[in-house]
């Protein structure tokens, strides 16, 4: 709580560009991330889950998720 007695809650953090981060973590063997959705995480969870499952099983990120690669950060 703040000094005024107010309580604040917020959505999960987002990167500066406002886009989520989804994919393999560069330089981390076996590292995979799906984060930074802000308030839209609950809406995109199913798509992200499928995308990460495909990445782990097939070894590649779905084309529609490529713009969200951690390599852009």
Secondary structure, 3 states (H helix, E strand, C coil): CCCCCCCCCCCCCCCCCCCCEEEECCCCCCCEEEECCHHHHHHHHHHHHHHHHHHHHHCCCCHHHHHHCHHHC
